[in-house]
Amino acid sequence: MPVQLPYLSSYKNVPALFDKIASAKIPETFHHQFLQDTIGLKSTSDRPLIPFLRSLGFIDTANKPTPKYSLLKGSEDQRRTAIAEGLHKAYGPLFDSDEKAWEHTGDRLRSLVSQVAGTDEDMTARIANTFAAVAKLGDFKSMPKEDTKKDAKENAEGDEVEHSIGRKVKGLRTEFHYNIQVVLPSNGTEETYLNIFNAVRKTFQ
């Protein structure tokens, strides 16, 4: 069944976007003013870069940076791996059809996009060109295999993390298992997530 895949009408500034994110401060909200004044991309054709960052999982539905956004400010290796993981998230159906989709270019990539998305020639070219422009910036060989599968199906609204904690009780030949489900807020900061998990850890120490 055909699926929708993200695309940009103008993708020439994608490298500049990630370069500037690496050096600029992390904003409270990644809005148009931040894109223009801090990132330096002032054209109206650059505005779709914001929802595109959302599809990659770097900002949430309120345009607030997610914990993965901070990886774009790490080392070059971290940044390239984070971009690869983001591409897996946004183009999951493409990677489901071909695990090495990132290696394809030209007619081979357009054929894969057309097969998965069921788009016409013009839309297929836009999706394929956008995908190829971002794929050049990613390091797919450094991605853990389990993360590849997880990110293809991850929900951008937030994650549910389940922890199973086993405890032995003195004098009993059994174990009690507690399944704790933590629902993370989609608009939380990295500090918020760390505080949540630290509180859980301290409770069971």
LOPABA-793641 format. One line per 10 residues: number of its first residue (from 1); for each residue z, x, y of N, C-alpha, C. Coordinates in Angstrom, 3 decimals. Layout:
% residues N
NUM) Z/X/Y/Z/X/Y/Z/X/Y | ... .
***
This chain:
% residues 205
1) 0.000/0.850/-1.200/0.000/0.000/0.000/0.000/0.884/1.250 | -0.915/0.621/2.191/-0.988/1.434/3.415/0.327/1.439/4.178 | 0.622/2.562/4.818/1.860/2.700/5.598/1.515/3.197/6.996 | 2.461/3.037/7.921/2.278/3.527/9.275/2.804/4.953/9.376 | 2.024/5.831/9.961/2.417/7.220/10.168/2.355/7.521/11.667 | 3.299/8.304/12.184/3.326/8.585/13.630/2.156/9.455/14.076 | 1.782/9.305/15.332/0.713/10.135/15.894/0.906/10.241/17.399 | 0.263/11.232/17.979/0.271/11.434/19.426/-1.165/11.430/19.929 | -1.394/10.763/21.030/-2.732/10.793/21.634/-3.030/12.183/22.182 | -1.977/12.850/22.681/-2.097/14.225/23.172/-0.987/15.063/22.540 .
11) -1.370/16.040/21.752/-0.399/16.858/21.014/-0.444/18.328/21.448 | -1.170/18.619/22.517/-1.335/20.014/22.945/-0.025/20.640/23.410 | 0.914/19.809/23.887/2.175/20.342/24.415/3.314/20.338/23.397 | 3.005/20.049/22.141/4.047/20.058/21.108/4.716/21.437/20.992 | 3.957/22.541/20.946/4.617/23.860/20.890/5.496/24.122/22.103 | 5.023/23.744/23.295/5.808/23.948/24.520/7.085/23.124/24.479 | 7.008/21.923/23.915/8.185/21.062/23.801/9.288/21.746/23.004 | 8.953/22.262/21.827/9.971/22.877/20.984/10.445/24.224/21.552 | 9.563/24.939/22.212/9.974/26.197/22.851/10.999/25.936/23.941 | 10.761/24.909/24.739/11.670/24.607/25.847/12.986/24.017/25.344 .
21) 12.927/23.210/24.291/14.152/22.657/23.705/15.059/23.792/23.254 | 14.454/24.859/22.728/15.233/25.993/22.220/16.028/26.685/23.318 | 15.518/26.662/24.538/16.179/27.385/25.626/16.965/26.482/26.577 | 16.630/25.200/26.615/17.304/24.271/27.541/18.618/23.767/26.961 | 19.444/23.218/27.810/20.711/22.637/27.365/20.446/21.403/26.509 | 21.436/21.033/25.698/21.325/19.804/24.924/21.697/18.645/25.849 | 20.805/17.700/26.067/21.097/16.610/27.004/21.983/15.546/26.361 | 22.639/14.796/27.196/23.397/13.654/26.674/22.424/12.600/26.163 | 21.340/12.424/26.911/20.266/11.514/26.511/18.931/12.178/26.820 | 18.022/12.130/25.867/16.702/12.739/26.059/15.780/11.674/26.676 .
31) 15.879/11.507/27.998/15.103/10.490/28.693/13.906/11.119/29.411 | 13.117/10.276/30.058/11.901/10.758/30.727/12.213/11.780/31.818 | 13.326/11.570/32.524/13.692/12.500/33.590/13.975/13.889/33.024 | 14.642/13.933/31.872/14.929/15.216/31.235/13.630/15.881/30.767 | 12.726/15.090/30.224/11.438/15.621/29.770/10.667/16.225/30.940 | 10.713/15.570/32.095/9.953/16.030/33.256/10.635/17.207/33.968 | 11.906/17.031/34.304/12.583/18.001/35.168/13.097/19.229/34.428 | 13.608/19.044/33.212/14.194/20.159/32.473/13.209/20.786/31.498 | 12.516/19.951/30.733/11.526/20.472/29.786/10.266/20.908/30.513 | 9.955/20.225/31.623/8.800/20.622/32.430/7.497/19.968/32.038 .
41) 7.556/18.907/31.235/6.343/18.187/30.831/6.274/16.903/31.658 | 5.495/16.936/32.726/5.518/15.884/33.735/4.434/14.826/33.578 | 3.447/15.088/32.752/2.348/14.137/32.608/2.798/12.880/31.868 | 2.226/11.745/32.259/2.556/10.503/31.564/2.095/10.552/30.109 | 1.098/11.394/29.806/0.621/11.508/28.426/1.621/12.240/27.533 | 2.638/12.869/28.167/3.669/13.563/27.395/4.837/12.651/27.030 | 4.910/11.481/27.617/6.039/10.591/27.360/6.171/10.184/25.894 | 5.067/9.994/25.169/5.198/9.644/23.746/5.886/10.731/22.912 | 6.093/11.916/23.500/6.804/12.962/22.771/8.242/12.539/22.473 | 8.794/11.657/23.302/10.177/11.215/23.097/10.305/10.367/21.828 .
51) 9.523/9.288/21.671/9.609/8.553/20.403/9.170/9.391/19.202 | 8.308/10.382/19.461/7.895/11.244/18.361/9.080/12.086/17.876 | 9.894/12.599/18.800/11.114/13.322/18.425/12.039/12.413/17.626 | 12.042/11.137/17.973/12.867/10.164/17.252/12.374/10.020/15.812 | 11.065/9.958/15.632/10.521/9.816/14.279/10.812/11.045/13.425 | 10.973/12.206/14.071/11.305/13.437/13.352/12.799/13.554/13.061 | 13.598/12.655/13.644/15.030/12.647/13.383/15.853/13.514/14.318 | 15.272/13.976/15.433/16.000/14.846/16.359/16.741/14.071/17.453 | 16.347/12.834/17.704/17.098/11.959/18.593/17.208/10.604/17.905 | 18.242/9.822/18.277/18.455/8.538/17.625/17.786/7.414/18.403 .
61) 18.082/6.186/18.013/17.416/5.040/18.640/17.811/4.853/20.101 | 18.930/5.464/20.496/19.351/5.421/21.903/18.894/6.674/22.653 | 18.031/7.472/22.014/17.512/8.720/22.581/18.579/9.790/22.776 | 19.662/9.698/22.027/20.706/10.721/22.064/20.443/11.747/20.962 | 20.593/13.026/21.258/20.336/14.063/20.253/21.211/13.883/19.010 | 20.607/14.022/17.847/21.333/13.964/16.580/21.846/15.368/16.250 | 22.704/15.524/15.227/23.152/16.864/14.828/21.982/17.811/14.512 | 20.864/17.273/14.036/19.713/18.120/13.701/19.061/18.720/14.951 | 19.285/18.084/16.091/18.715/18.601/17.346/19.223/20.008/17.619 | 20.503/20.251/17.320/21.089/21.567/17.592/20.416/22.671/16.780 .
71) 19.808/22.316/15.633/19.109/23.315/14.819/17.871/23.848/15.543 | 17.341/23.063/16.463/16.177/23.503/17.233/16.551/24.579/18.238 | 17.864/24.777/18.448/18.331/25.784/19.381/18.893/27.007/18.659 | 18.774/27.033/17.344/19.258/28.169/16.576/18.236/29.288/16.520 | 18.300/30.071/15.461/17.340/31.158/15.287/15.943/30.590/15.045 | 14.957/31.456/15.147/13.582/30.993/14.918/13.426/30.435/13.510 | 14.070/31.073/12.530/13.983/30.590/11.141/14.602/29.205/11.020 | 15.763/29.004/11.662/16.407/27.695/11.638/15.521/26.632/12.261 | 14.942/26.986/13.395/14.096/26.040/14.119/12.877/25.649/13.291 | 12.250/26.624/12.674/11.046/26.340/11.890/11.370/25.493/10.659 .
81) 12.503/25.754/10.048/12.913/24.956/8.883/13.258/23.530/9.309 | 13.945/23.396/10.445/14.303/22.066/10.950/13.054/21.245/11.264 | 12.045/21.881/11.830/10.790/21.183/12.137/10.111/20.735/10.846 | 10.123/21.595/9.839/9.533/21.238/8.543/10.257/20.040/7.937 | 11.589/20.044/8.017/12.371/18.930/7.477/12.089/17.648/8.256 | 11.937/17.778/9.580/11.613/16.622/10.404/10.262/16.038/10.040 | 9.307/16.916/9.755/7.970/16.448/9.376/8.018/15.713/8.039 | 8.827/16.230/7.111/9.011/15.553/5.831/9.592/14.163/6.031 | 10.493/14.039/6.985/11.128/12.748/7.255/10.117/11.758/7.834 | 9.355/12.213/8.818/8.432/11.327/9.526/7.207/10.969/8.693 .
91) 6.772/11.892/7.842/5.545/11.686/7.063/5.850/11.657/5.565 | 6.995/11.046/5.211/7.402/10.980/3.815/6.318/10.493/2.861 | 5.632/9.378/3.160/4.596/8.880/2.248/3.465/9.888/2.019 | 3.179/10.701/3.031/2.133/11.712/2.897/2.555/12.779/1.875 | 3.830/13.199/1.966/4.339/14.202/1.033/4.585/13.612/-0.346 | 4.837/12.300/-0.418/4.950/11.657/-1.725/3.627/11.727/-2.467 | 2.534/11.613/-1.719/1.204/11.652/-2.318/0.764/13.077/-2.643 | 1.167/14.039/-1.807/0.815/15.446/-2.023/1.949/16.312/-1.483 | 2.709/16.943/-2.357/3.871/17.723/-1.948/3.517/18.897/-1.039 | 2.269/19.332/-1.080/1.842/20.443/-0.237/0.885/19.972/0.858 .
101) 1.173/18.792/1.366/0.317/18.227/2.421/0.220/19.154/3.622 | 1.281/19.893/3.892/1.317/20.781/5.054/0.299/21.919/4.966 | -0.213/22.182/3.771/-1.203/23.254/3.610/-2.617/22.783/3.943 | -2.818/21.470/4.014/-4.165/20.929/4.176/-4.606/20.890/5.638 | -5.887/21.045/5.847/-6.482/20.950/7.185/-7.828/20.241/7.060 | -8.416/19.937/8.206/-9.770/19.401/8.238/-9.978/18.152/7.399 | -11.119/18.118/6.698/-11.496/16.933/5.930/-10.496/16.611/4.830 | -9.909/17.642/4.235/-8.962/17.401/3.144/-7.716/16.671/3.652 | -7.228/17.069/4.823/-6.058/16.401/5.399/-6.416/14.990/5.848 | -7.567/14.826/6.480/-7.984/13.491/6.921/-8.163/12.550/5.742 .
111) -8.669/13.067/4.647/-8.847/12.251/3.445/-7.499/11.783/2.902 | -6.512/12.686/2.924/-5.172/12.333/2.436/-4.541/11.278/3.338 | -4.662/11.451/4.660/-4.104/10.488/5.612/-4.756/9.125/5.436 | -6.072/9.101/5.317/-6.800/7.843/5.141/-6.373/7.135/3.867 | -6.160/7.902/2.822/-5.733/7.345/1.531/-4.358/6.692/1.637 | -3.430/7.380/2.303/-2.051/6.905/2.393/-1.882/5.801/3.444 | -2.505/5.983/4.609/-2.295/5.064/5.727/-3.322/3.935/5.790 | -4.462/4.116/5.130/-5.492/3.092/5.148/-6.068/2.870/6.533 | -6.141/3.927/7.348/-6.582/3.811/8.738/-8.080/4.057/8.880 | -8.617/3.644/10.040/-10.032/3.891/10.308/-10.224/5.361/10.709 .
121) -11.447/5.744/10.954/-11.763/7.155/11.207/-11.045/7.710/12.440 | -11.011/6.909/13.511/-10.385/7.374/14.748/-8.879/7.558/14.588 | -8.202/6.568/14.034/-6.752/6.656/13.858/-6.395/7.737/12.839 | -7.217/7.872/11.807/-6.974/8.916/10.808/-6.990/10.295/11.457 | -7.955/10.509/12.357/-8.072/11.797/13.041/-6.852/12.054/13.928 | -6.350/11.031/14.612/-5.181/11.196/15.488/-3.937/11.573/14.673 | -3.744/10.881/13.568/-2.580/11.166/12.720/-2.688/12.563/12.133 | -3.871/12.897/11.609/-4.067/14.198/10.966/-3.904/15.342/11.964 | -4.438/15.176/13.165/-4.340/16.228/14.175/-2.897/16.427/14.643 | -2.170/15.329/14.782/-0.760/15.418/15.168/0.033/16.130/14.077 .
131) -0.191/15.716/12.846/0.504/16.321/11.703/0.228/17.822/11.636 | -1.028/18.205/11.774/-1.415/19.619/11.681/-0.795/20.436/12.808 | -0.726/19.856/14.016/-0.162/20.573/15.168/1.315/20.890/14.944 | 2.056/19.971/14.347/3.479/20.183/14.098/3.686/21.067/12.866 | 2.847/20.872/11.855/2.980/21.648/10.608/2.870/23.152/10.870 | 2.080/23.535/11.868/1.933/24.959/12.205/3.250/25.581/12.656 | 4.161/24.746/13.146/5.420/25.237/13.697/6.543/25.264/12.663 | 6.302/24.684/11.492/7.350/24.560/10.489/7.284/25.615/9.404 | 8.425/25.850/8.771/8.520/26.760/7.625/8.903/25.928/6.404 | 7.919/25.517/5.645/8.147/24.622/4.518/8.631/25.354/3.275 .
141) 8.355/26.624/3.192/8.755/27.386/2.011/10.259/27.631/1.965 | 10.926/27.525/3.122/12.368/27.766/3.171/13.182/26.496/2.944 | 12.506/25.369/2.809/13.224/24.114/2.624/13.776/23.988/1.212 | 15.054/23.623/1.073/15.602/23.330/-0.257/14.872/22.140/-0.858 | 14.589/22.202/-2.139/13.814/21.144/-2.773/14.491/19.789/-2.678 | 15.819/19.756/-2.838/16.518/18.483/-2.775/16.452/17.873/-1.400 | 16.415/18.727/-0.337/16.325/18.216/1.021/14.961/17.606/1.277 | 13.936/18.169/0.645/12.591/17.645/0.811/12.532/16.186/0.385 | 13.120/15.869/-0.762/13.093/14.507/-1.262/14.000/13.598/-0.440 | 15.129/14.118/-0.025/16.087/13.314/0.734/15.517/12.928/2.084 .
151) 14.931/13.902/2.800/14.460/13.643/4.156/13.278/12.695/4.185 | 12.506/12.638/3.111/11.360/11.741/3.072/11.787/10.284/3.081 | 13.022/10.012/2.636/13.492/8.642/2.528/14.662/8.338/3.459 | 15.072/9.317/4.270/16.259/9.158/5.116/16.049/8.104/6.186 | 17.076/7.312/6.460/17.033/6.281/7.500/17.506/6.879/8.819 | 16.678/6.764/9.907/17.036/7.386/11.181/18.226/6.700/11.857 | 18.602/5.527/11.387/19.714/4.816/12.007/21.062/5.462/11.699 | 21.167/6.202/10.620/22.467/6.774/10.252/22.547/6.976/8.763 | 23.494/7.761/8.328/23.644/8.078/6.921/24.958/7.533/6.395 | 24.956/7.239/5.112/26.187/6.895/4.427/26.501/8.023/3.465 .
161) 27.666/8.611/3.642/28.049/9.763/2.833/29.169/9.345/1.904 | 28.976/9.593/0.614/29.966/9.185/-0.370/30.591/10.411/-0.996 | 31.903/10.432/-1.012/32.639/11.539/-1.595/33.471/11.030/-2.753 | 33.419/11.734/-3.873/34.249/11.396/-5.015/35.298/12.474/-5.169 | 36.589/12.072/-5.063/37.681/13.032/-5.084/38.555/12.749/-6.285 | 38.665/13.733/-7.186/39.488/13.566/-8.371/40.825/14.257/-8.192 | 41.912/13.593/-8.625/43.245/14.175/-8.503/43.993/14.018/-9.814 | 44.619/15.100/-10.250/45.460/15.039/-11.429/46.886/14.713/-11.013 | 47.507/13.786/-11.726/48.874/13.384/-11.433/49.779/14.021/-12.476 | 50.825/14.720/-12.022/51.731/15.442/-12.907/52.351/14.496/-13.929 .
171) 52.295/14.919/-15.209/52.897/14.145/-16.282/51.955/13.134/-16.897 | 50.780/12.954/-16.312/49.819/12.011/-16.860/48.562/12.745/-17.295 | 48.039/12.335/-18.427/46.820/12.969/-18.930/45.617/12.117/-18.523 | 45.448/12.008/-17.259/44.334/11.204/-16.750/43.980/11.688/-15.355 | 42.987/11.142/-14.797/42.576/11.455/-13.439/42.308/10.163/-12.696 | 42.655/10.178/-11.417/42.301/9.066/-10.558/41.132/9.500/-9.689 | 40.137/8.675/-9.601/38.957/8.983/-8.795/38.862/8.002/-7.638 | 38.707/8.551/-6.458/38.579/7.720/-5.266/37.169/7.890/-4.701 | 36.477/6.815/-4.550/35.161/6.847/-3.924/35.298/6.420/-2.471 | 35.075/7.373/-1.593/35.236/7.117/-0.166/33.865/7.067/0.488 .
181) 33.572/5.987/1.141/32.275/5.836/1.809/32.487/5.928/3.311 | 31.825/6.907/3.920/31.946/7.117/5.364/30.639/6.722/6.015 | 30.674/5.747/6.884/29.467/5.314/7.600/29.452/6.018/8.949 | 28.482/6.906/9.131/28.409/7.695/10.360/27.702/6.916/11.462 | 28.234/6.907/12.672/27.551/6.226/13.780/26.255/6.940/14.120 | 25.198/6.167/14.321/23.890/6.770/14.581/23.835/7.507/15.911 | 24.727/7.138/16.857/24.691/7.764/18.182/25.812/8.779/18.369 | 26.456/9.178/17.275/27.545/10.139/17.373/27.050/11.547/17.634 | 27.917/12.357/18.211/27.586/13.758/18.442/28.004/14.574/17.233 | 27.601/15.845/17.218/27.985/16.715/16.110/29.512/16.826/16.046 .
191) 30.174/16.863/17.219/31.632/16.957/17.249/32.272/15.718/16.630 | 31.667/14.544/16.876/32.178/13.302/16.293/32.151/13.362/14.777 | 31.018/13.843/14.210/30.891/13.921/12.752/31.895/14.914/12.163 | 32.063/16.052/12.847/33.003/17.053/12.349/34.426/16.513/12.348 | 34.795/15.769/13.390/36.135/15.187/13.470/36.372/14.192/12.344 | 35.336/13.404/12.018/35.469/12.417/10.940/35.740/13.108/9.613 | 34.941/14.132/9.288/35.087/14.794/7.992/36.361/15.642/7.936 | 36.764/16.206/9.062/38.021/16.957/9.076/39.209/16.036/8.824 | 39.148/14.816/9.361/40.224/13.849/9.149/40.311/13.448/7.679 | 39.138/13.256/7.043/39.118/12.920/5.620/39.673/14.063/4.785 .
201) 39.242/15.294/5.135/39.700/16.471/4.384/41.220/16.638/4.472 | 41.787/16.484/5.670/43.229/16.649/5.858/44.021/15.581/5.104 | 43.460/14.394/4.999/44.147/13.310/4.299/44.386/13.630/2.829 | 43.448/14.358/2.226/43.536/14.611/0.783/43.933/16.043/0.444 | 44.374/16.792/1.422/44.854/18.127/1.140/46.227/18.090/0.459 .
***
